[in-house]
Amino acid sequence: MSGVAIITGSGRGIGAATAKLAAKRGYAVCVNYLKDQARAEAVVAQIRADGGKAILVQADTANEGEVIKMFERVDAELGPVNALVNNAGITGRAGRLDSFNAETIRRVLDVNVTGSIFCAQQAVRRMSTKNGGAGGAIVNVSSLAATLGGANQWIPYAAAKGAINSFTLGLAKEVAAEGIRVNGISPGLIQTEIHAEAGVGERLKTIIPMVPMGRLGTAEECAEAILWLLSGEAAYMIGSTLTLSGGR
């Protein structure tokens, strides 16, 4: 593997693990973050300490102007992008649908859906052979919530990830003949901060017995799946969303 990878929301969790692994596999990496600069800087520092190349870019992926500037900076500092991982996402605080306010619902949809579309749009404009690009791969990070529904926790998030599954399939078919492969992953219960931030961290202990493997997944396991989808080993895969759920 080699080239340039943009990994959104890569200051922590699955994104951080993916950025580090991508760098080890030969990619120059754009580490994107929104708020926690210190953690994102630590990811970049680790990549560089391990001999990799990375830049740090703050951008709200739900803001088209900021997405455009991020891609332009990558063009200038790293070169043509050939890998995009749409990982940035938020759940909002866990609760029933009638507990969410309009602002939270809009933000969840904007970050998870609109932001992924904005980033993919910029990537296609650069990667597509129709546009003079050299091809590439896009991996969208969905969630098992899309198929479980998210009842009593985060229905807006589940709905957003359902949209990502549809987006993955549609875009894959649209650009398959232009040298771009689009796939996704659908993680189940993964050991990251997202559960604690949503207020359901303790609830995980009661859910783990429902997982056939009897444990949570790791961000590193998700990263391995993402890097495989980006690689030539997945050359004939388009429009697929791999489930990483421990059998749940």
Secondary structure, DSSP 8 states (H G I E B T S, - for coil): --EEEEETTTTSHHHHHHHHHHHHTTEEEEEEESS-HHHHHHHHHHHHHTT-EEEEEE--TT-HHHHHHHHHHHHHHT-S--EEEE------S---GGG--HHHHHHHHIIIIIHHHHHHHHHHHHH-GGGT---EEEEEE--THHHH--TTT-HHHHHHHHHHHHHHHHHHHHHGGGTEEEEEEEE-SBSSTHHHHHT-TTTHHHHGGGSTTSS-B-HHHHHHHHHHHHSGGGTT--S-EEEESTT-
